[in-house]
């Protein structure tokens, strides 16, 4: 009977993953960081994320707050085998109407493509970030190491078709998720309780475009399905722990 339940769980997981593997996407026009490593962001451009849903009791910014990241420079290092993205990051609180500078023309992201080392200016949990399109897997490995002491289990960080990072923090029972668009910019940041309704977000941040926040049915479907997959993985792991 236990074997049958495990089989059913794996079958559901498989059926959820298949649509993502068939999801097509194309890279947009990219600006060279230098001849070796490219980014999907441009120097001098400001990227804005707006808070759409928030549980302020958990310490998240209120709705309509926002984060702005201005790319000040993109540098090539180690003969083109590494890259450094410098930025100014501000946090605006819609209730207090105060703006706080989190980073002032300093290193936001560093990536070494030879050693798969990824570092971010801090352990970010409430705003988006960027990935070099040609080094997604190596960047992901570095990010797993960087976040390894924060998330448990760290193999909850993964991808399904369109790139998505997951992380589960056992101390709070919260799941963190960053979704990325075709330019490898995280256009949705979602935090929810692991065993809660997948669409009952404790915190939801979306990337703002010229026409407004980027919210699509496809993204919502991916978010819901992603949490469903992660929940099944968690249930399956708990069953194995109980068995042994």
N, C-alpha and C positions, 0 to 999 in steps of 0.2 A: 504493500500500500504506500509506504514511504517512497519507494522507487517511482511509483506512478505519479505522486505529487511532484517530485523533483522533475520528472519528465515533462509534466504539464507546465511547470514554471519555465523551464528551458524552451519549450515550444512557444510560449507567449513572448519570451524575450526575443526569440528568433524572428517571430512575425513582426515585432516592433522595429527591429533593427533593419530588416530587409528594405523598407521604403527609403531609409536614409542612404543606403548604399547605392540606390538608383537615382538619388537627387543630383541633377547636374548643376554645375556652377562654373562661371568663367572669371578669370582675373581681370580686373579693370586696368586702366592705364596707371602705371606705377612710376614713381620718381626714383632715380638711382640714388642710393645713399653714397655709393662709390662703385667702381666697376665690378665688385664682387658680391656685395650684399644689398638687396633692394628692400624697401619698405613700401607699404601701400598708403603712406601718409606723406604730406608735403611740409617742407620747412616753411615757417611763417603762418601756417594755417591753424585755426583754433577749432577744436572738436568739443562739442557740448553734450552732456548727458543730463536728462531731466528725470526727477523722481516722480513716478506715476502712482506707486502705492508704497505705504510705509507703516510699520508698527513702531511708533516712536518710543514705546515702553522698552523695546529692546535696544534703544540707543541710536536708531537710524534717523537720518535727516527727514524732516517733514515733506509732505507732498509739495511739488512745485519748486523744491530746492534744486540745485544743479551743481555739476562739476564741469569746469572748463580746463582743457589741456591744450596749450599752445606749443607747437613744436618749434623750438628755437634753433636747433641745429642737429644734423645727422652726420656723425663722424665715422670714418673708416680707420680701424686700428689693426695692428699686427699684420701688416702687409695685405690687408683686405680680408683676413680670416676672422675678424671681429668687428662689431659695430656698436656704436654708442648713440642712443637717442636722448637728446637733452630737451627739457621742457619746463614750462612754467605751469603749475597746477593750482587752481583756486577752487574753493568750496563756498557756495552761497547758500545760506540758511533762509528759507522763505518766511519763517516766523520772526526771527530777529532782524532780518534784512541786513545781516552782516556777512561780509566776504572775508574769508581767511585764505591766505597764501600757504599752500602746503609744500610747494617746491618752487624755487625762484631761479630759473635758468640753470638748472642742475641736471645731473644724470637721472633720467627716468627709467630707462631700460638699457642693460648691457647684455650683449650676446656674443659668445665665442663659438663659432661654427666648427672649429677643429675639436674642441673638448666638450661640446654640447653643454656649455655653462650659461645659464640664464639668471640674471639678477634684476630685481625691480627695486625702486628706491625704498620700498617698505612692503610689508605683507598686506597688500591691498585686498579689501573685501567689499568695498562699497562703490567702486567706479571701474570703468573699462580700461583696456590697454590694447596694444597692437602687437602683431606678429610679422616677422619677415616672411613673405609668401614662399620663397624658395627653400626655406629652412624650417618648415613647420614641425616636422618630427623631431629634429634636433633641439629646437626651441622648447618643444613639449617635454622632452627628457630633462632638459635643464630646469624647467619650471617645476617638474615633479620633485626634483631634488630640493629646489628652493622652498617649496611649500611643504616638503615632507614632514617637518616637525610641527606643522600647524594642522594639517588635515590627517584624519585617520578613517579608513585606510587610504594611503596616498594613491593606490591604483584606482581609486574612484575618479581620478582625473583621466578623462578619455575623450574620444571623438566619435561622432556618428555622422558620416556624410559631410554636411556642412559642419565646420569645426566647432566643437563645443568642449569647454572644460568643466568638469564636475569636481566638487570636493565636499566631503562630509566631515563635520567637526563633532566628535562624540561628546565633548564637554557641554555643548549647547543643543545637540540633536538637530543642528541646522545643516541643510544642504546648500552649497553655493554653486552657481552656474553662470558661466560667461559664454555667450553665443557670438559668433563672428560672421560678418558679411563677406562678400566676394573680394573686398580689399583687405581682409584680415584685420578689421577693426571690430571690436566687440560692440554690437549694436543693442544687445540686451544683457542686463545683469540682474539675476534673480536669486533671492534667498527665501527658502521655505523650510518648514519643519519636515523631517524625513517621512514621518508616517501620517502627515496631514494630506488634505486634498491637494493634488498637484497644482491646481490653479489658485489656491489660497496663499498668495504670496505675502510674506512678511516684509519684503522689500523688493521693489522693481524699478530699475533704472533703464531708460531707453535713450539711444543716440538721436540727437536732434539734427535734422537736415534743413535745407532752405524752406521746405514746405511744412516743416514741423517734425515732431518725434516720429521715429521709424518704428511703426507697429504693424505687423502683417499677420494674416491668418496663418501663413506658413510658419512664422516664428512662434506663434502661440501653440501651434500643433507640435512643433519640435520641443518646446519647453515642457508641455504636458507629457509628451511621450518620453522625453528624457528622464523626467522624474519618475515615471512609471517603470522605466528600465532600471533606474538606480534603486528604487524600492524593491523590485524583484531580486536584484543582486543582493541587497541587504538581507532580505528574508531567506534567500538561499544560503547565504553565509551563516546566518544564525542557526539554520537547521543543521548544517554540517557541524557547527560548534557543539550543538546539543547532542548530536550523534556520537561525537568523539569525546 
